[in-house]
Amino acid sequence: LSQNGLASTIPSQLGRISQSLEWLNLEENGLTGSLPPELFAGAIRLQTLSVWGNGLTGRLPTSLGDCESLQRLKVVSNQISGPIPTEIGQLSNLEFLEIWTNKITGSIPTELGNCQSLKKYSAEYNDMTGSLPTELGRLTNLTAVFAYWNMHSGQIPSELGNLPTLEVFNVAINNLSGTLPTEIGRISSLRRFRFFNNKISGTVPSEITSLPLVEDIWLQNLQLKGPLPSVFHPQSSIRSLKAGNTLNGGNSAFTGTVPNEVWLLPNLEVLEFINTTLTGAPIPDVLPEGNNAGVMRILTLAENGFSGTLPSSIGAFVGLANLLLQDNAFVGDVPSEIGNLRSLQELHIQENGFDSVPPGICNLRNVSDGGVLEGYISDCEEVGCTCCTGCGPQTEVWE
């Protein structure tokens, strides 16, 4: 019954057939009103319920607890409010709980830990509060947790380290605090662990950065301190490493400079450090053997305390599309090797102390010569720029 233009309420009379109902798909209609409790009372055969993409309101009924065969509950993109009923813990066969993009409030019920078959919990884009229950650590079949863009508080529970099949854990954009538990390092299957835009403090445990399958290390808008991670798995899968304070709430205070080990991450495509307290020369004069310069696509080192000259080794990053170095304390001449970056689309070097730029940069803007450089911003008067698209300080919008 999906996509049939059913612009009405769900009739409570459906409850008359609930005991024989096994599958109900009402996706993308114009349904309004609430989920009738009668629909679930005694629905012991119901395996799948999907009402994604409607205008349903009201609460998730407690009679959901009667659906002992339920495997998938998909109540996505509606206006459901109120808490997740504790009766959810009676659903021992539930594998997929998908309730994202609603107005659900309250905390994750501890009874969820009884859903031993659960593989995916997806409740992002709601108004949920409270802590992440330690009972999550009992869900040994869990592969994905999406709880971002809520108002959860408290710490990330160390019990997550008990989940042998967890691949995705996303709790970004909440009010979480405390430190990162080292027990996360026991989850060898983990691919995505996102916790940016929280109040998490302390340092980044090497047990997390050395996981073999983790693809992203995003450390933005937190309250971390100490040096950047320098311990990684020899065959690391990290493709994106980000740190910094791009929002007013970010208060991380990393020390030191970019560790050499970063340049040896074999799959690293995106390196982004914005508005940190990092200092020194971030790019080594001589890149280590086996470096990742050939796979790097985005290199952002903007609004930091980096200094020194830009080394000629920058010319090894031949696949770069974006090179953003603005608002640092770089000095000297921009090396001619920057002309090797034939894939460069954005180059921002303003608000530094550069003395000159090589004419080869303008060749990167020559479309007839294969140039693709669209945005080139520098301190025009100081370096004598003849082909810039912008000069001096710019208003940056970081996402």
N, C-alpha and C positions, 0 to 999 in steps of 0.2 A: 504493500500500500504506500510505498514511498513515492514522492513527487507526483501526487495525484490532486493537489489543490484542495485538500480537505480543510477548509477554513471553518472549523468549529471546535467544540470541546471533545475530549475523548469520553464517549458515553460510559457511564458506570455499568450499564447493562452487559458490557463485555465480561464482567465478572461471572456471568452465568456460564461462560465457556472456559473460565480460567483453569479449571482442573484438567482440561484436555489441550490447552494451548501450549505449544512448544516454541514458537518463534513469532515475534511481532515486530515488524519494521514499519515505522511511521515517519521516516526521515523526510525532511524538506517538504513539509506541508505548511499550512497556515494555522496549525493547531494552537489553541489558546486554553486558558483555564489550567487546572491542576491535574496531576496524575491521580486518577481515582483509586482510593485504597482498595476498592472492591476488585480491581483488576488483578491484584496480587494475592489477595486472601485465598489461600488454598491452591495457588498456582504451582503445584509441586512438579509439573512437567516442563515449565517454562525454562528454556535454555538461553534465549537471546531476546533482549528488548532494546530497541534503538529508536529514540525519538529526537535524533540530532536535527538541529536547524529548524526549530519551530519557535513559537512565542509562549511556551508554557511557563506558568508561574506556580506559586505555592511551594510546598515542601516535598522532599522525598518521603513517601509514606513509610511508616514503620512496618506495614504489612509486607514490605519487600523481604523481610526475614522469613516469610513462608515459602519463598521460591528456592527450595533446597537444591534444585537442579540447575539454577541460573549460572551460566558461564560468562556471559557478557552483558554488562549494563552500560549503555551508551546514552547518556542524557547530556548531550553537548550542545553549546550555543543556544541556550534558552535563557530564561530569567528565573530559574529555580532559586529559592532562598532558604534560609534556615540551615540547621546543621545536618551533617551526615548522620542518619539514625544509628544508634548503637546496635540495632538488630542486624546491621550489615555483617556483624561477626558470626551470624548463623549460617552464612553462605559458604560452606566448605568447598564447593565446586567452582566458586567465582574465580575466573582467570583474568578478566579485563574489567576494571572499574574506571570508566571514562566520564568525568563530570565537569570538564573544563569549560570556561567561558560561561559562567552563570553568576549568581549573586550569593553563593553559598557562604555561610558564616560558621563560627564555632571552630573547634579543633578537630584534628584527625582522631577519631575514636580509638582508644586502646584496643577495643574489640576487633579492630581490623587485623590484629596479629593472629586471630583465629582462622583467617582465610588462607589456609595453607596452600591452596592451589593458585593463589594470586600471582600473576606474571607482570601485570602493568597497572600502576596507579597513576592516573592522570587527572589532576585537579587544579591546573594552572589557571590564571586569570579569574580568580574569585576573591572573596573578602575574608578568607580563613585566618584564624589567629591561633594562639597557643603553640606549644612546643611540638617538635617532631617526636612521636612516642618511641620509646626504646623497643616496644613490641614489634616494630618494623624488622628488627633483627631476627625475628622468628620466621619470616617469610622466605624460606630458602629456595623457592622457585621464582622469586622476583627478578625480573630482568630490567625494568625501567620504572623510575619514579620521577614524575613531573609535578612539582609543587611550587614552581616559580610564580612570581607576580602575585603574592598574597601578603599577609602580614604576620607570618609565623615568627616566633621569638624563641629564645633559649638556644641551646647548643645543638650542633649536629651530633647525633648519638653515636658513640663508639661501637655499639652493637651492629652497625652496618657492616663491620668487618666480618660478620658471620654469614654474609650472603655470597655464596660461591658463584652465582650466575649473573649477578648484577652488572649491566652494561652501561646504563644511563642513570645518573642521579643529578637532577637539576633543581636546585633550591635558590636560584638567583632572584634578586629583587624582593627581599623580605626584610625582617628585622632580626635576623639571627646574630648571635654574639658568641663569645667564648673563642676557643682555639680549634684548629683543625685536628681531628683525632688521627693519630698515627695508624690506628687500626684500619683506616681506609686502604692502606698499603697492602692489606691481605687480599684485596679483591682483584685478583689477576685478570679477570674478565672485563674490568671497568674500561670503557672507552670515552665516556663524557662525564666529567664531574664539574658542574658549574655552580659556583657559589658567589659570584660577583654581586656588587651592590647590596652588601650587608654590613654588619658591624663586627665582623670576625677579626680577631686580633692575633698577636703572636707572630710566629714565623711560619714559613711554608715547610712542612716536613719532607725530608728527602724520600720517605717511604711512598709518598704520593707521586712525586715527579719521576721516580724511577720505575713506575708501573709500565709494563711493556706495551700495552695497547692504548693507553690514554692519548687522545688526539689533540686536546686543547687544554692549555693551562692559562686560565683567564683570572687575573688578580686585580681587576679594576674596582675602584670605589669601595675599598675595605679599610681596615685599620691595622694592616700588617706592618711589620718592621723587620730590620735586619737585612742581610744580604739577599740578593736574588738567588733562586735555586741554581745550584751548580752540579747536582748529582742527578744523572739521568740513566735510563736503561741503555745498554750498548746498542741495541736495535730499537731505539725509541720510535714510537709512532707519532710523536708530537708534530702537528702541522702548524699550530698557531700558539704563540706565547705572547701574552699581553699583560701589562701592569701599568698602574698609574691612577690618577685622580682626575676623572673627566666630569665629575659632578661635585657640587658643593659639599656633599656628605662624605666624599672620599678623604681619608686622612692617613693613608699609608705613608710610611717613612722608610723606604728602602735605602740602604747604605752601600757605598762602594760603586763599582762600575759594572758594565756588562761582562759576566764571566766568559772566558774563552770557550768553555764547554758548550755554550749556546751555538757557536759557529760550527759545531760538530754534530748537531742534531740532523740526521740524514734526510728527514722529510719536512723540515721546517720551511713553510711558505710565507708565513706572516709573523713578523717580529714588531711589536708595538709597545713602546714605552712613552707615555704621555704624562707630563706634569708630575714627575717624580722628584725625589731628592738625590738621584743618581748623579755622579760626577765622573771626571776623568775622561779618557779617550775611549769611546765605546767600540770602535772598529780597529782591530789590530793592524799595524803596518804590514805584517806578513800573516796572512790567514793560515791556520793550521792545515796540515795535509789531511785530505779527506773532508774538506769543508763543504758547507751547504750553499755556497754563493750561487751555484748554478740553478738551484731550485727555488730560491727566495723570490717572491713576487711583490711583497709589500714590506718596506722597511721604514718604520715611523719612529723617530727619536726626537720628538718635538717637546718644547717647553720643559727642558731639564737643566741640569748644570754641567752638561758635557762641554769639554774644552779641547784645546790643542788644534792641530791641523787635520783636515780631512785627508786620509791617506790615499795613495794611488791604488791601493787594493780595492777601492770602491769600484774600480773598473771591472772587477771579476764578477759582479752581480749583474750579469748580462740579461737576465730574465726579469729584472725589476720593472713593475708598472708604476709604482708609487715610491718616491723617495722624499720623505718629509723630515727636514732637519731644522725647522725654524725655531727661533727663540732659545738659543743656547749661547755658548761663548766660544764657538769655533773661530779660528783666526787663519791668516795666511791666504794663499791662493787656492782656489778650487782646482784640483788636479785635472789635467787634460784628459786623463783616462775616463772621466765621466762621460766623455763622448762615445764610449763603447756601449752605453746603455741604450741600445736601439729600440727597446720595447717600452721605454719610459713615457708615461702619459702625464704624470704629475710630479713636479719638482718644486719644493718650497725650501728656500735657503735664507729667507729674510730674518732680520733681527739677530744677526750674528756679527762677527767682526772680520768677515772675509775682505781681502784686499782687491781681488780680481776674479773674474770667471773666464774660462777659455772660450774662444769663438766657436768651438765645436758644439757647445750647448745649443746655439742657434740652429745648427744643422739638424738637430733632433726635432726642430719645429718645421723643417722643410718637407712638406708632404710629397713633393715630386722626387725627393731623395729617400722616401720610405719613412720619414719621421712621423711619429705619432704623439709627440709631446703637445698636449693641449693646454695645460696649466703650468706656468713658469713664473714664480714669484721670488723676487730678491730685493736687496737694498739697492735700488737702481742707481742712485747718484754715487754711492760709494764704490760700486764695482763696475760702473759704466755699462749697464745692461742695455742692449739695443733691440731685444726681441721679447722682453718680459710681457706677460699678460697682467701683471700686478706688481705693485711696488710697496715696500715697507710693511708695517703691521697690518694684518688682516684679521677679521673676525672669524674665528674658527668655530665650527659646530661639530662636536665629537659625539658620536652615537655609541 
